[in-house]
Amino acid sequence: MCFMDSLPAGTTESSPFADRIVSIVNSGAIALMISVGHRTRLFDTMATLDPATSEQIAKATSLNERYVREWLGAMVTGRIVHYDAATKCYQLPAEHAQHLTRAASPNNIAAACQFIPMLAQVEDRIVDCFINGGGVPYSAFERFQEVMADESDQTVRAALIDDILPLAPGIKDKLSAGINVLDVGCGSGRAFNLLARTFPNSRFTGYDFSVEGIDRACKEADSLGNANTKFHVVDAGQMVDVEKFDLIVVFDAIHDQAHPQQVLNNIHRALKTNGTFLMQDISGTSHVDQDVEHPMGPLLYTISCMHCMTVSLAQGGAGLGAMWGRELAEKMLTAAGFNSVVVHELEHDPMNLFYVIGK
């Protein structure tokens, strides 16, 4: 295929915009291959190797050499991996490994590339929704819990103890002494299990309506020997707890809910009078013209359209979407009855805002 063949009649050369679109197509392809490199641990292995041939890399990773060689072709032409034609050796530069390996967390951008193939799996169903309305349910998204667990490792788990918890004054001391903690939309429980292991005197309860997520959370808790955790399959919109928890955390989950205002109302009711609600959510502005300046705006709106919004609509919900933004978030928190909202940004996470909320 020649991209020039698709230019309008009478056009003899590409325009800056056409060049940009070609670059986007190439970048989309590279994102797919970066996801493959992450999942197969090719980046992790290459970061430990001296310059090596495709055969040597395949042996080190226990992968099929022919596939490894073609993947390396994408990485070389994408300027991710260096290639020496004389020796037929490939090398992942150290400065690239700092953004592509699990050891680089929370700076491992390769993990985020998994969203592209995950979302592509439901493209046909999303197109149908454009025509007929409705939504695509959670069950249609293969690997969702696994990808979100990787995302949690990046944005939450790696910074939770030293950077996120200190945003709420005195909360680490309370956790050390022993309090009741709830995670709403806990998913696979990666962050929550870390809290439970770090603060053994506190008691931790996780809610999620995903059976798969709760199963993964329970298995990790068992493997870690966490005796202070309980995970339950619960729809956050149906929570009935009253004045039960000293700390409630929600990591990137409110905007996905079918009825987010009801969930916030339920959290307010479940929180003790002097308790703390710590919420992480996407750093939109509620205004698309301002979101143009967001460094990850296109990705976030795409994830919103093809996951966050549609899973809510599939439940007959509000379809709030990931880019509901700080302004709307503060309005809805006030409507739920919260009287104190302080918003923080953390350097490690340009995708999210952190809300420290008091009752």
Secondary structure as UniProt FT lines:
FT   HELIX           3..6
FT   TURN            9..10
FT   HELIX           16..39
FT   TURN            40..41
FT   HELIX           42..46
FT   TURN            47..48
FT   HELIX           54..61
FT   HELIX           65..77
FT   TURN            78..79
FT   STRAND          82..84
FT   TURN            85..88
FT   STRAND          89..91
FT   HELIX           94..97
FT   TURN            98..100
FT   HELIX           102..104
FT   TURN            105..106
FT   HELIX           109..114
FT   HELIX           115..120
FT   TURN            121..122
FT   HELIX           123..132
FT   HELIX           138..140
FT   TURN            142..143
FT   HELIX           144..155
FT   HELIX           157..159
FT   HELIX           160..164
FT   HELIX           165..167
FT   TURN            169..170
FT   HELIX           171..177
FT   STRAND          180..184
FT   TURN            187..188
FT   HELIX           190..198
FT   TURN            200..201
FT   STRAND          203..208
FT   HELIX           211..224
FT   STRAND          229..233
FT   HELIX           236..238
FT   STRAND          245..251
FT   HELIX           254..256
FT   HELIX           260..270
FT   STRAND          271..282
FT   HELIX           288..291
FT   TURN            292..293
FT   TURN            295..296
FT   HELIX           297..303
FT   HELIX           304..308
FT   HELIX           309..314
FT   TURN            315..316
FT   HELIX           322..324
FT   HELIX           325..335
FT   TURN            336..337
FT   STRAND          340..344
FT   TURN            347..348
FT   TURN            350..351
FT   STRAND          352..358
//
